[in-house]
Amino acid sequence: MLFYFDTRETSVSKSLRILSFPLFYYAGIFSQIFFYLFVISLFLIGFSFLGYVDQSFAIKTPTLFLFLFLLFLEIQLFVELKVKNLRINKSFSEAVLDIENYNLAEFLNLESCNIVENAIKVCKQRKLSEVSSEALLYAALDKSKDVQILIFRLGINAKKLQADLKNYLEKLQRQDKFKLLLSDSFKKTITKAAQLANERGHSFISEKEILVALAKEDEFFKKVLIDQDLKEKDIDYITLWLSKVEERIDRNKKFWTRENLAKSGSLGKSWASGFTVTLDRFCVDWSRVASKNIFSEIIGHQKEIDELETVLAKSSLSNALILGDKGSGRKSIVEAVAQKCFLGISLSELNNKRIVELDMIALLAQIQDHEKLETILDQIFQEVVLAGNVILVIDEIDQFVEQKVSKPGATDISGILAKYLALPNFQFIGISSFDGLHRKLEQNPSFLEYFRKIEISEVSEIETIRILQNLALGLEQKYNILIIYPTIREIVNLTSRYFPSTPFPQKAIDVLSESASYVRSLKEKVVKPHHIAKIISDKTQIPVGKMDFKEKEVLLNLEDLIHKRIINQEDAVSEVSIAMRRARSGLGSKKRPMGVFLFMGPTGVGKTETAKALAEIYFNGENKMIRLDMSEFQAISDIPRLIGAVSPVEQQGLLTTPVRENPFSLVLLDEIEKSYTDILNLFLQVFDEGHITDGQGRKIIFTNTIIICTSNAGSKEIFQSVESGVKIEKDKLLDNLFSRGIFKPEFINRFDATVIFHPLTKGNLMDIAQLTFTDLAKKLKEKDIDLIFSDSLKEKIVELSYKPEFGAREMRRVMQDKIENKIAQALISDKISKGDKIEINPDNFEIHIIK
């Protein structure tokens, strides 16, 4: 494929040569200097009247400065309007589609042309055989302020990168005489940059598109990005963000534009509408907020914004109910419409209208008397109708309707509000959560009929990154810190993973704000990804981010750690350990729970104890275990107890509520085979997709849980296999359970592993006795009492407790009856005290103090 690219005869190259003259390059600075000198020299005229300065000098000096100011202003205008304002009479989009017949160099802007020409200059000085993409990157780092800013915000050391590039270029093949040959990587970079610029709707190739293209085509830069844990799309996102920031700054400078002139408002608009004296005492005027932030970018929710405008513009029932979880950006939609109304770019029915939020909390705080409150509300609603230019907003409207119990700070405004909602000239926006809709608003269908619902979904991760980038600028200024792009990306990744029940963007915004103050408290200057990992770890109490040596050691030796509490059951411990390592390494499915296991076996063989051990090791405590006895859910009417309900009686779900409040938990479902069939089907979605919808309509996420189901089904067959000395065949055991209708194949197939727990032998019980006595000795040691236990004592306990059908549970009862009760009685009666060393007689279990 032919590639025609030559900057030498292009208009942009000619403009660069003009700007290389100091007279043109510094014209703007000189014009400002001479303007200030002209203003200052005007004082000389006043001094001349007082006789301090010669009149001729007093007149000639400001005249000279005025002349010089106008001269350099003329030169500056020539530079801005002619030299910098490049125009080309060729179609850029056509050139991108037919690069063989167009010189792409003609479509470079000044900055990108400067980069290209300097890259050629670098290669010419070194007599390199061709102009490479690495030379392009080197020149971009050297000459482009925008590229320097972007590299800095990516967290890359620009000086080191430039030094590495210089060393790389020095090692390239040289030639006796330089010939302008372009490498394949250079051609691909320019072609890709042109395609990107065209996709972004630009007429020229800027330095930002060149940087993105280098990330895609230059092998050297690719390696740098890999080392910095950055991806091509990260360069794309950050360049788009910088373009938006520069665009806002440029728009803000143009004071003569309609948007900027609109900041000061208009007396005519205010006088043309009625006054809202009472409302103004208890309100937040979103139009006034919009007037101060007319260039603030409202990111996401475009569909919902359009819907809200359409509803408000209707001739009747122009009342909208915005529904969404807290933190999903419900009020940003109101702010966006307020901004459009203020600037006059909304629908004609809405332009120049005020969007005003009634602060019900402030109103209720000042007025407790119900009758007086109704009078004030009626007065406010009348003012809205008579003003003719007000759209009223009430946040959390569900809190102020259907109040069945009279209490301080609570009221029901649905009756008085309903009278006005039916009026054609009363426009209203209510904001509520889905929970509030189900619990309160749906209980009053006649009131709900006045509204058109607008459901809000959370913004995407990409949109959240853009929101955080904009907010980061304000936090940087406030705390005098730097928030690099990888940190923002890490916030979005980790909050998505570890706070699944909270919507974007609020959860990410909260962590961003917290990270800024956290780094400031550490007296550091840069917020880095490891700071975010630390904050998330502290919030969730589980390891997040890169694994340290201690955590790696725990994961690699997980089997040994579990075996400190579990005797035998090698298969179960191995399966669980493998799943945990897979989850922590990031290889496990992000949509499913971290691990889903079915533990099958007789009672007392360690199924529950394995779950407890895992909760303690992985989630830092047995209190992180959510345990449900599934034998309590044997009818379809028990489903609301499991997932919650709104009606006829509101109740929280025994499963869903704890998981929602503690998403990092081990869920233990005991005796799963005894639950109702439809309840088992309920878990299919949880095991497969990692979520379920509770009775309140909320999506409950299980992706950060480990789910362990236990079952005694098949215990008889397991015992028979052990007694006959035949190895237990899992497939035959499961087929037997399928034929008896205890489990269905589609249910069993959802598990990561089905693990058989074997009955305990006398040897296993001896090891369990050792663990039990060791644990008891530790407790007594805390009281400064030493317990000595012999092998004969352990053998006696095993002898009394060996009942295969009860496993280790019978030992627990024997230990309580024969050992713990005796020691407790001796402690209370002061027969043993601090400093004593005791042993227990295995024949009669009498306690002896060793002298």
Order of alpha helices (4+ residues) and beta strands (2+ residues): alpha-alpha-alpha-alpha-alpha-alpha-alpha-alpha-alpha-alpha-alpha-alpha-alpha-alpha-alpha-alpha-beta-alpha-alpha-beta-alpha-beta-alpha-alpha-beta-alpha-beta-alpha-alpha-beta-alpha-beta-alpha-alpha-beta-alpha-alpha-alpha-alpha-beta-alpha-beta-alpha-alpha-beta-alpha-beta-beta-beta-alpha-alpha-alpha-beta-alpha-beta-alpha-alpha-alpha-beta-beta
